[in-house]
Amino acid sequence: MSKIIGIDLGTTNSCVAVMEGGEPKVIPNAEGSRTTPSIVAFTKDGEILVGEPAKRQAVTNPENTLFAIKRLIGRKCDDEIVQKDKDMVPYKIVCADNGDAWVEVNGKKMSPQEVSALILKKMKETAEDYLGHEVKEAVITVPAYFNDAQRQATKDAGRIAGLDVKRIINEPTAAALAYGVDKDTKGDKKIAVYDLGGGTFDISIIEVADVDGEKQIEVLATNGDTFLGGEDFDKRIIDYVVEEFKKDQGVDLRNDPLALQRLKEAAEKAKIELSSREQTDINLPYITADATGPKHLNVRITRAKFESLIEDLVEKSIEPCRIAMKDAGLSTGDIDDVILVGGSTRVPLVQKKVEEFFGKAPRKDVNPDEAVAI
């Protein structure tokens, strides 16, 4: 019997899981990672790269590397999110004949569904390689605020990838299930799901109600920021390092795509390290060269410096929390549990601000990268 897989199709990263012996198991991809970058690239030779290989060449092939496609799926051209996205991404966003937002690569127009299907296909193949048989059915998660068009478009992407999408599940609901809130004691519970991913931030207030011994999960309110995530943290580190290097060496790395690609990878690594360490060094030998010869980059970043660079971004996530609480008609004292989802919630400053706002320590017993897929 072929198994049903669960896919978290994220803005920045995607994750796939399968049930094994009654327990959900996250499946590592061909590169050995448990999450796969939601990035698709088209090379000059007409090759299609998906995931890590696409990410590695993003800065040197910007107009043909598609990322954060989830922001476009099921949206019209005149949607304000699409308009904002147009100014921010290096690839071309165009209008389809029916008014939908599409992308254009190498003169060819593609729907976000087709691009997302390439990512889903990679997740499907990851599962098939692991299970040793074909996978035909899947459950895919979407943000709680997705409307019917966005949900249908996600289903269509699954179909293009060769998957029969059995259900579309809300991400906060999926995360709450991963934390086992449906197995908790009797009575109703109100839970805040704080989801800070690579490209987007979502806060959802959900209620787990006990109806005749059955658990029912309802989303009471949802809010967020479609343009706030860990990539913005990376950008702050990049900007800081570029400025330091310019002061030190008189060279602006912004004009050097190869140097930027290396710096982008190093900045993400530094951010991750600063979650568990007090300081880290960004050390990139031979980063660039000028008339005087090769230049080496070495910048030390302390956790305190990093926190000062991102404090306003983290603060930006608190206002949507306030609005969601107000929409749900609740005060922070009514919240029984706060759960963290998304890799960016590993940043200690994020955890601190969430705890300050909700007045209670968030739960950390599930891997935030994998909660939704599980």
TORFIVO-976484 format. One record per residue (C-alpha): residue number from 1; y, z, x. Coordinates in nm, 3 decimals. Layout:
BEGIN
<atom seq="NUM" north="Y" up="Z" east="X"/>
...
! end
This chain:
BEGIN
<atom seq="1" north="0.000" up="0.000" east="0.000"/>
<atom seq="2" north="0.335" up="-0.098" east="0.147"/>
<atom seq="3" north="0.589" up="0.183" east="0.180"/>
<atom seq="4" north="0.940" up="0.205" east="0.043"/>
<atom seq="5" north="1.205" up="0.259" east="0.311"/>
<atom seq="6" north="1.536" up="0.444" east="0.280"/>
<atom seq="7" north="1.837" up="0.281" east="0.440"/>
<atom seq="8" north="2.175" up="0.436" east="0.509"/>
<atom seq="9" north="2.391" up="0.124" east="0.543"/>
<atom seq="10" north="2.693" up="0.275" east="0.717"/>
<atom seq="11" north="3.036" up="0.138" east="0.803"/>
<atom seq="12" north="2.976" up="0.201" east="1.175"/>
<atom seq="13" north="2.606" up="0.284" east="1.211"/>
<atom seq="14" north="2.296" up="0.239" east="0.997"/>
<atom seq="15" north="1.976" up="0.440" east="0.984"/>
<atom seq="16" north="1.631" up="0.384" east="0.832"/>
<atom seq="17" north="1.369" up="0.638" east="0.726"/>
<atom seq="18" north="1.025" up="0.638" east="0.567"/>
<atom seq="19" north="0.805" up="0.901" east="0.402"/>
<atom seq="20" north="0.515" up="1.014" east="0.622"/>
<atom seq="21" north="0.278" up="1.283" east="0.502"/>
<atom seq="22" north="0.531" up="1.399" east="0.245"/>
<atom seq="23" north="0.808" up="1.430" east="0.505"/>
<atom seq="24" north="1.090" up="1.180" east="0.568"/>
<atom seq="25" north="1.089" up="1.036" east="0.919"/>
<atom seq="26" north="1.375" up="0.848" east="1.085"/>
<atom seq="27" north="1.251" up="0.537" east="1.265"/>
<atom seq="28" north="1.390" up="0.445" east="1.609"/>
<atom seq="29" north="1.491" up="0.081" east="1.662"/>
<atom seq="30" north="1.379" up="-0.163" east="1.935"/>
<atom seq="31" north="1.638" up="-0.013" east="2.174"/>
<atom seq="32" north="1.495" up="0.336" east="2.112"/>
<atom seq="33" north="1.793" up="0.467" east="1.913"/>
<atom seq="34" north="1.761" up="0.644" east="1.580"/>
<atom seq="35" north="2.078" up="0.477" east="1.453"/>
<atom seq="36" north="2.182" up="0.113" east="1.482"/>
<atom seq="37" north="2.545" up="-0.004" east="1.509"/>
<atom seq="38" north="2.645" up="-0.195" east="1.191"/>
<atom seq="39" north="2.775" up="-0.483" east="1.400"/>
<atom seq="40" north="2.690" up="-0.854" east="1.389"/>
<atom seq="41" north="2.808" up="-1.100" east="1.654"/>
<atom seq="42" north="2.788" up="-1.476" east="1.694"/>
<atom seq="43" north="2.777" up="-1.601" east="2.053"/>
<atom seq="44" north="2.906" up="-1.932" east="2.184"/>
<atom seq="45" north="2.547" up="-2.059" east="2.205"/>
<atom seq="46" north="2.499" up="-1.997" east="1.832"/>
<atom seq="47" north="2.286" up="-1.688" east="1.884"/>
<atom seq="48" north="2.317" up="-1.401" east="1.633"/>
<atom seq="49" north="2.326" up="-1.049" east="1.778"/>
<atom seq="50" north="2.277" up="-0.742" east="1.561"/>
<atom seq="51" north="2.329" up="-0.376" east="1.654"/>
<atom seq="52" north="2.355" up="-0.253" east="2.011"/>
<atom seq="53" north="2.362" up="-0.601" east="2.177"/>
<atom seq="54" north="2.649" up="-0.699" east="1.943"/>
<atom seq="55" north="2.839" up="-0.380" east="2.021"/>
<atom seq="56" north="2.809" up="-0.434" east="2.397"/>
<atom seq="57" north="3.002" up="-0.761" east="2.383"/>
<atom seq="58" north="3.252" up="-0.666" east="2.110"/>
<atom seq="59" north="3.563" up="-0.647" east="2.327"/>
<atom seq="60" north="3.494" up="-0.970" east="2.516"/>
<atom seq="61" north="3.412" up="-1.169" east="2.199"/>
<atom seq="62" north="3.640" up="-1.003" east="1.941"/>
<atom seq="63" north="3.697" up="-1.284" east="1.692"/>
<atom seq="64" north="3.322" up="-1.346" east="1.649"/>
<atom seq="65" north="3.209" up="-0.985" east="1.632"/>
<atom seq="66" north="3.195" up="-0.846" east="1.279"/>
<atom seq="67" north="3.213" up="-0.469" east="1.232"/>
<atom seq="68" north="3.297" up="-0.237" east="0.940"/>
<atom seq="69" north="3.198" up="-0.511" east="0.694"/>
<atom seq="70" north="3.123" up="-0.239" east="0.441"/>
<atom seq="71" north="3.499" up="-0.208" east="0.382"/>
<atom seq="72" north="3.497" up="-0.563" east="0.240"/>
<atom seq="73" north="3.176" up="-0.568" east="0.036"/>
<atom seq="74" north="3.232" up="-0.625" east="-0.336"/>
<atom seq="75" north="3.610" up="-0.634" east="-0.295"/>
<atom seq="76" north="3.863" up="-0.900" east="-0.390"/>
<atom seq="77" north="4.108" up="-1.056" east="-0.143"/>
<atom seq="78" north="4.409" up="-0.887" east="-0.295"/>
<atom seq="79" north="4.249" up="-0.541" east="-0.277"/>
<atom seq="80" north="4.479" up="-0.311" east="-0.075"/>
<atom seq="81" north="4.188" up="-0.201" east="0.149"/>
<atom seq="82" north="4.120" up="-0.567" east="0.234"/>
<atom seq="83" north="4.488" up="-0.629" east="0.307"/>
<atom seq="84" north="4.502" up="-0.326" east="0.535"/>
<atom seq="85" north="4.178" up="-0.431" east="0.706"/>
<atom seq="86" north="4.320" up="-0.780" east="0.773"/>
<atom seq="87" north="4.588" up="-0.630" east="0.998"/>
<atom seq="88" north="4.341" up="-0.413" east="1.184"/>
<atom seq="89" north="4.042" up="-0.630" east="1.272"/>
<atom seq="90" north="4.031" up="-0.912" east="1.530"/>
<atom seq="91" north="3.802" up="-1.132" east="1.319"/>
<atom seq="92" north="3.920" up="-1.356" east="1.037"/>
<atom seq="93" north="3.913" up="-1.233" east="0.675"/>
<atom seq="94" north="3.945" up="-1.518" east="0.425"/>
<atom seq="95" north="3.948" up="-1.574" east="0.051"/>
<atom seq="96" north="3.642" up="-1.719" east="-0.120"/>
<atom seq="97" north="3.685" up="-1.959" east="-0.413"/>
<atom seq="98" north="3.611" up="-1.678" east="-0.661"/>
<atom seq="99" north="3.873" up="-1.448" east="-0.502"/>
<atom seq="100" north="3.624" up="-1.235" east="-0.308"/>
<atom seq="101" north="3.700" up="-1.121" east="0.046"/>
<atom seq="102" north="3.484" up="-1.315" east="0.295"/>
<atom seq="103" north="3.489" up="-1.356" east="0.672"/>
<atom seq="104" north="3.509" up="-1.667" east="0.886"/>
<atom seq="105" north="3.325" up="-1.711" east="1.214"/>
<atom seq="106" north="3.323" up="-2.030" east="1.422"/>
<atom seq="107" north="3.473" up="-2.218" east="1.125"/>
<atom seq="108" north="3.196" up="-2.101" east="0.891"/>
<atom seq="109" north="3.274" up="-1.881" east="0.591"/>
<atom seq="110" north="3.036" up="-1.596" east="0.513"/>
<atom seq="111" north="3.023" up="-1.333" east="0.240"/>
<atom seq="112" north="3.007" up="-0.964" east="0.338"/>
<atom seq="113" north="2.669" up="-0.962" east="0.161"/>
<atom seq="114" north="2.530" up="-1.219" east="0.407"/>
<atom seq="115" north="2.660" up="-1.021" east="0.705"/>
<atom seq="116" north="2.528" up="-0.691" east="0.567"/>
<atom seq="117" north="2.194" up="-0.864" east="0.502"/>
<atom seq="118" north="2.162" up="-0.931" east="0.877"/>
<atom seq="119" north="2.200" up="-0.557" east="0.942"/>
<atom seq="120" north="1.955" up="-0.471" east="0.662"/>
<atom seq="121" north="1.710" up="-0.725" east="0.802"/>
<atom seq="122" north="1.728" up="-0.550" east="1.139"/>
<atom seq="123" north="1.656" up="-0.215" east="0.966"/>
<atom seq="124" north="1.367" up="-0.376" east="0.776"/>
<atom seq="125" north="1.223" up="-0.514" east="1.103"/>
<atom seq="126" north="1.265" up="-0.173" east="1.270"/>
<atom seq="127" north="1.054" up="-0.018" east="0.993"/>
<atom seq="128" north="0.795" up="-0.299" east="1.002"/>
<atom seq="129" north="0.751" up="-0.272" east="1.381"/>
<atom seq="130" north="0.687" up="0.099" east="1.339"/>
<atom seq="131" north="0.461" up="0.083" east="1.032"/>
<atom seq="132" north="0.270" up="-0.226" east="1.137"/>
<atom seq="133" north="0.297" up="-0.396" east="0.800"/>
<atom seq="134" north="0.550" up="-0.583" east="0.590"/>
<atom seq="135" north="0.810" up="-0.383" east="0.397"/>
<atom seq="136" north="0.931" up="-0.525" east="0.067"/>
<atom seq="137" north="1.102" up="-0.237" east="-0.111"/>
<atom seq="138" north="1.396" up="-0.017" east="-0.024"/>
<atom seq="139" north="1.638" up="0.243" east="-0.149"/>
<atom seq="140" north="1.992" up="0.193" east="-0.013"/>
<atom seq="141" north="2.276" up="0.444" east="-0.018"/>
<atom seq="142" north="2.643" up="0.378" east="-0.100"/>
<atom seq="143" north="2.961" up="0.590" east="-0.113"/>
<atom seq="144" north="3.000" up="0.781" east="-0.440"/>
<atom seq="145" north="3.323" up="0.594" east="-0.519"/>
<atom seq="146" north="3.161" up="0.247" east="-0.500"/>
<atom seq="147" north="3.215" up="0.060" east="-0.827"/>
<atom seq="148" north="2.965" up="-0.169" east="-1.002"/>
<atom seq="149" north="3.073" up="-0.478" east="-0.806"/>
<atom seq="150" north="3.028" up="-0.298" east="-0.473"/>
<atom seq="151" north="2.688" up="-0.160" east="-0.577"/>
<atom seq="152" north="2.571" up="-0.499" east="-0.698"/>
<atom seq="153" north="2.693" up="-0.665" east="-0.377"/>
<atom seq="154" north="2.494" up="-0.408" east="-0.175"/>
<atom seq="155" north="2.186" up="-0.490" east="-0.384"/>
<atom seq="156" north="2.245" up="-0.862" east="-0.323"/>
<atom seq="157" north="2.264" up="-0.798" east="0.052"/>
<atom seq="158" north="1.923" up="-0.632" east="0.027"/>
<atom seq="159" north="1.784" up="-0.928" east="-0.162"/>
<atom seq="160" north="1.914" up="-1.174" east="0.101"/>
<atom seq="161" north="1.742" up="-0.957" east="0.366"/>
<atom seq="162" north="1.414" up="-0.994" east="0.177"/>
<atom seq="163" north="1.416" up="-0.650" east="0.018"/>
<atom seq="164" north="1.362" up="-0.553" east="-0.343"/>
<atom seq="165" north="1.621" up="-0.275" east="-0.381"/>
<atom seq="166" north="1.458" up="-0.020" east="-0.611"/>
<atom seq="167" north="1.758" up="0.207" east="-0.633"/>
<atom seq="168" north="2.110" up="0.254" east="-0.509"/>
<atom seq="169" north="2.177" up="0.622" east="-0.439"/>
<atom seq="170" north="2.508" up="0.800" east="-0.375"/>
<atom seq="171" north="2.544" up="0.909" east="-0.013"/>
<atom seq="172" north="2.653" up="1.269" east="-0.088"/>
<atom seq="173" north="2.360" up="1.306" east="-0.327"/>
<atom seq="174" north="2.122" up="1.175" east="-0.060"/>
<atom seq="175" north="2.271" up="1.413" east="0.200"/>
<atom seq="176" north="2.241" up="1.708" east="-0.038"/>
<atom seq="177" north="1.874" up="1.623" east="-0.093"/>
<atom seq="178" north="1.822" up="1.610" east="0.285"/>
<atom seq="179" north="1.952" up="1.966" east="0.301"/>
<atom seq="180" north="1.699" up="2.058" east="0.032"/>
<atom seq="181" north="1.952" up="2.177" east="-0.225"/>
<atom seq="182" north="1.717" up="2.060" east="-0.499"/>
<atom seq="183" north="1.457" up="2.309" east="-0.373"/>
<atom seq="184" north="1.690" up="2.606" east="-0.379"/>
<atom seq="185" north="1.669" up="2.903" east="-0.610"/>
<atom seq="186" north="1.742" up="2.883" east="-0.979"/>
<atom seq="187" north="2.089" up="2.843" east="-1.120"/>
<atom seq="188" north="2.372" up="2.599" east="-1.060"/>
<atom seq="189" north="2.533" up="2.533" east="-0.724"/>
<atom seq="190" north="2.851" up="2.361" east="-0.621"/>
<atom seq="191" north="2.847" up="2.187" east="-0.288"/>
<atom seq="192" north="3.111" up="2.016" east="-0.076"/>
<atom seq="193" north="2.979" up="1.721" east="0.125"/>
<atom seq="194" north="3.216" up="1.647" east="0.414"/>
<atom seq="195" north="3.121" up="1.307" east="0.557"/>
<atom seq="196" north="3.311" up="1.190" east="0.866"/>
<atom seq="197" north="3.150" up="0.880" east="1.010"/>
<atom seq="198" north="3.259" up="0.631" east="1.271"/>
<atom seq="199" north="3.500" up="0.439" east="1.052"/>
<atom seq="200" north="3.541" up="0.620" east="0.722"/>
<atom seq="201" north="3.584" up="0.968" east="0.578"/>
<atom seq="202" north="3.447" up="1.081" east="0.242"/>
<atom seq="203" north="3.459" up="1.418" east="0.073"/>
<atom seq="204" north="3.248" up="1.473" east="-0.236"/>
<atom seq="205" north="3.217" up="1.778" east="-0.454"/>
<atom seq="206" north="2.877" up="1.782" east="-0.620"/>
<atom seq="207" north="2.703" up="2.011" east="-0.862"/>
<atom seq="208" north="2.332" up="2.082" east="-0.857"/>
<atom seq="209" north="2.245" up="2.197" east="-1.207"/>
<atom seq="210" north="1.922" up="2.354" east="-1.324"/>
<atom seq="211" north="1.824" up="2.178" east="-1.647"/>
<atom seq="212" north="1.497" up="2.316" east="-1.786"/>
<atom seq="213" north="1.359" up="2.368" east="-1.437"/>
<atom seq="214" north="1.464" up="2.016" east="-1.329"/>
<atom seq="215" north="1.742" up="1.973" east="-1.075"/>
<atom seq="216" north="2.019" up="1.735" east="-1.170"/>
<atom seq="217" north="2.282" up="1.632" east="-0.918"/>
<atom seq="218" north="2.621" up="1.522" east="-1.041"/>
<atom seq="219" north="2.922" up="1.409" east="-0.838"/>
<atom seq="220" north="3.220" up="1.602" east="-0.978"/>
<atom seq="221" north="3.489" up="1.447" east="-0.758"/>
<atom seq="222" north="3.522" up="1.226" east="-0.457"/>
<atom seq="223" north="3.805" up="1.133" east="-0.223"/>
<atom seq="224" north="3.856" up="1.021" east="0.134"/>
<atom seq="225" north="4.014" up="0.778" east="0.374"/>
<atom seq="226" north="3.857" up="0.436" east="0.436"/>
<atom seq="227" north="4.032" up="0.415" east="0.774"/>
<atom seq="228" north="3.957" up="0.749" east="0.937"/>
<atom seq="229" north="3.660" up="0.821" east="1.161"/>
<atom seq="230" north="3.518" up="0.876" east="1.504"/>
<atom seq="231" north="3.639" up="0.538" east="1.626"/>
<atom seq="232" north="3.994" up="0.667" east="1.582"/>
<atom seq="233" north="3.902" up="0.961" east="1.809"/>
<atom seq="234" north="3.773" up="0.710" east="2.067"/>
<atom seq="235" north="4.096" up="0.513" east="2.038"/>
<atom seq="236" north="4.304" up="0.821" east="2.118"/>
<atom seq="237" north="4.100" up="0.879" east="2.434"/>
<atom seq="238" north="4.134" up="0.511" east="2.532"/>
<atom seq="239" north="4.513" up="0.517" east="2.478"/>
<atom seq="240" north="4.545" up="0.836" east="2.682"/>
<atom seq="241" north="4.334" up="0.701" east="2.971"/>
<atom seq="242" north="4.518" up="0.366" east="2.969"/>
<atom seq="243" north="4.853" up="0.547" east="2.992"/>
<atom seq="244" north="4.732" up="0.778" east="3.273"/>
<atom seq="245" north="4.597" up="0.479" east="3.467"/>
<atom seq="246" north="4.922" up="0.291" east="3.417"/>
<atom seq="247" north="5.123" up="0.587" east="3.549"/>
<atom seq="248" north="4.885" up="0.628" east="3.841"/>
<atom seq="249" north="4.816" up="0.266" east="3.939"/>
<atom seq="250" north="5.089" up="0.064" east="3.765"/>
<atom seq="251" north="4.829" up="-0.157" east="3.594"/>
<atom seq="252" north="4.795" up="-0.195" east="3.216"/>
<atom seq="253" north="4.425" up="-0.220" east="3.126"/>
<atom seq="254" north="4.512" up="-0.343" east="2.776"/>
<atom seq="255" north="4.544" up="-0.694" east="2.921"/>
<atom seq="256" north="4.189" up="-0.689" east="3.058"/>
<atom seq="257" north="3.916" up="-0.727" east="2.791"/>
<atom seq="258" north="3.629" up="-0.656" east="3.032"/>
<atom seq="259" north="3.792" up="-0.334" east="3.149"/>
<atom seq="260" north="3.856" up="-0.236" east="2.787"/>
<atom seq="261" north="3.492" up="-0.290" east="2.691"/>
<atom seq="262" north="3.383" up="-0.054" east="2.969"/>
<atom seq="263" north="3.651" up="0.198" east="2.878"/>
<atom seq="264" north="3.556" up="0.185" east="2.509"/>
<atom seq="265" north="3.195" up="0.275" east="2.591"/>
<atom seq="266" north="3.309" up="0.548" east="2.833"/>
<atom seq="267" north="3.550" up="0.696" east="2.577"/>
<atom seq="268" north="3.277" up="0.726" east="2.314"/>
<atom seq="269" north="3.052" up="0.896" east="2.570"/>
<atom seq="270" north="3.330" up="1.134" east="2.673"/>
<atom seq="271" north="3.394" up="1.230" east="2.309"/>
<atom seq="272" north="3.025" up="1.308" east="2.258"/>
<atom seq="273" north="3.010" up="1.513" east="2.579"/>
<atom seq="274" north="3.316" up="1.716" east="2.480"/>
<atom seq="275" north="3.132" up="1.844" east="2.174"/>
<atom seq="276" north="2.907" up="2.048" east="2.401"/>
<atom seq="277" north="3.114" up="2.077" east="2.719"/>
<atom seq="278" north="3.460" up="2.204" east="2.807"/>
<atom seq="279" north="3.551" up="1.902" east="3.019"/>
<atom seq="280" north="3.430" up="1.559" east="3.121"/>
<atom seq="281" north="3.524" up="1.287" east="3.367"/>
<atom seq="282" north="3.573" up="0.924" east="3.280"/>
<atom seq="283" north="3.475" up="0.757" east="3.603"/>
<atom seq="284" north="3.480" up="0.375" east="3.616"/>
<atom seq="285" north="3.471" up="0.225" east="3.965"/>
<atom seq="286" north="3.607" up="-0.128" east="4.014"/>
<atom seq="287" north="3.765" up="-0.121" east="3.667"/>
<atom seq="288" north="4.013" up="-0.393" east="3.764"/>
<atom seq="289" north="4.187" up="-0.545" east="4.062"/>
<atom seq="290" north="4.532" up="-0.663" east="4.161"/>
<atom seq="291" north="4.682" up="-0.821" east="4.474"/>
<atom seq="292" north="4.621" up="-0.501" east="4.671"/>
<atom seq="293" north="4.248" up="-0.499" east="4.595"/>
<atom seq="294" north="4.006" up="-0.325" east="4.353"/>
<atom seq="295" north="4.113" up="-0.028" east="4.145"/>
<atom seq="296" north="3.898" up="0.267" east="4.042"/>
<atom seq="297" north="3.954" up="0.478" east="3.734"/>
<atom seq="298" north="3.886" up="0.849" east="3.733"/>
<atom seq="299" north="4.040" up="1.066" east="3.462"/>
<atom seq="300" north="3.936" up="1.418" east="3.370"/>
<atom seq="301" north="3.963" up="1.516" east="3.005"/>
<atom seq="302" north="3.930" up="1.876" east="2.890"/>
<atom seq="303" north="3.821" up="1.970" east="2.541"/>
<atom seq="304" north="4.167" up="2.121" east="2.484"/>
<atom seq="305" north="4.331" up="1.790" east="2.579"/>
<atom seq="306" north="4.095" up="1.596" east="2.353"/>
<atom seq="307" north="4.168" up="1.833" east="2.064"/>
<atom seq="308" north="4.541" up="1.791" east="2.111"/>
<atom seq="309" north="4.493" up="1.411" east="2.101"/>
<atom seq="310" north="4.300" up="1.415" east="1.771"/>
<atom seq="311" north="4.438" up="1.719" east="1.588"/>
<atom seq="312" north="4.654" up="1.516" east="1.349"/>
<atom seq="313" north="4.357" up="1.291" east="1.264"/>
<atom seq="314" north="4.135" up="1.587" east="1.179"/>
<atom seq="315" north="4.421" up="1.735" east="0.975"/>
<atom seq="316" north="4.438" up="1.405" east="0.785"/>
<atom seq="317" north="4.090" up="1.472" east="0.645"/>
<atom seq="318" north="4.194" up="1.798" east="0.482"/>
<atom seq="319" north="4.436" up="1.654" east="0.225"/>
<atom seq="320" north="4.160" up="1.447" east="0.054"/>
<atom seq="321" north="3.954" up="1.770" east="0.041"/>
<atom seq="322" north="4.242" up="1.939" east="-0.143"/>
<atom seq="323" north="4.267" up="1.651" east="-0.392"/>
<atom seq="324" north="3.891" up="1.642" east="-0.454"/>
<atom seq="325" north="3.884" up="2.017" east="-0.519"/>
<atom seq="326" north="4.174" up="1.982" east="-0.761"/>
<atom seq="327" north="4.004" up="1.687" east="-0.938"/>
<atom seq="328" north="3.687" up="1.892" east="-0.971"/>
<atom seq="329" north="3.893" up="2.177" east="-1.115"/>
<atom seq="330" north="3.761" up="2.418" east="-0.853"/>
<atom seq="331" north="3.897" up="2.655" east="-0.592"/>
<atom seq="332" north="3.739" up="2.694" east="-0.248"/>
<atom seq="333" north="3.582" up="3.022" east="-0.360"/>
<atom seq="334" north="3.369" up="2.828" east="-0.613"/>
<atom seq="335" north="3.191" up="2.632" east="-0.339"/>
<atom seq="336" north="2.845" up="2.768" east="-0.256"/>
<atom seq="337" north="2.767" up="2.542" east="0.038"/>
<atom seq="338" north="2.952" up="2.306" east="0.271"/>
<atom seq="339" north="2.740" up="2.037" east="0.433"/>
<atom seq="340" north="2.842" up="1.810" east="0.718"/>
<atom seq="341" north="2.743" up="1.445" east="0.738"/>
<atom seq="342" north="2.833" up="1.180" east="0.996"/>
<atom seq="343" north="2.824" up="1.201" east="1.374"/>
<atom seq="344" north="3.195" up="1.287" east="1.400"/>
<atom seq="345" north="3.131" up="1.625" east="1.236"/>
<atom seq="346" north="2.975" up="1.733" east="1.567"/>
<atom seq="347" north="3.327" up="1.766" east="1.709"/>
<atom seq="348" north="3.395" up="2.143" east="1.723"/>
<atom seq="349" north="3.755" up="2.101" east="1.605"/>
<atom seq="350" north="3.630" up="1.924" east="1.290"/>
<atom seq="351" north="3.389" up="2.210" east="1.215"/>
<atom seq="352" north="3.666" up="2.463" east="1.275"/>
<atom seq="353" north="3.912" up="2.291" east="1.037"/>
<atom seq="354" north="3.643" up="2.250" east="0.767"/>
<atom seq="355" north="3.555" up="2.619" east="0.795"/>
<atom seq="356" north="3.924" up="2.717" east="0.776"/>
<atom seq="357" north="3.978" up="2.509" east="0.462"/>
<atom seq="358" north="3.665" up="2.608" east="0.268"/>
<atom seq="359" north="3.659" up="2.965" east="0.398"/>
<atom seq="360" north="3.293" up="2.943" east="0.493"/>
<atom seq="361" north="3.089" up="2.811" east="0.783"/>
<atom seq="362" north="2.939" up="2.468" east="0.714"/>
<atom seq="363" north="2.562" up="2.424" east="0.733"/>
<atom seq="364" north="2.432" up="2.254" east="1.045"/>
<atom seq="365" north="2.056" up="2.252" east="0.993"/>
<atom seq="366" north="2.017" up="1.876" east="0.944"/>
<atom seq="367" north="2.114" up="1.604" east="1.195"/>
<atom seq="368" north="2.444" up="1.470" east="1.051"/>
<atom seq="369" north="2.365" up="1.113" east="1.166"/>
<atom seq="370" north="2.041" up="1.107" east="0.971"/>
<atom seq="371" north="2.101" up="1.321" east="0.661"/>
<atom seq="372" north="2.176" up="1.029" east="0.429"/>
<atom seq="373" north="1.882" up="0.809" east="0.532"/>
<atom seq="374" north="1.640" up="1.099" east="0.496"/>
! end
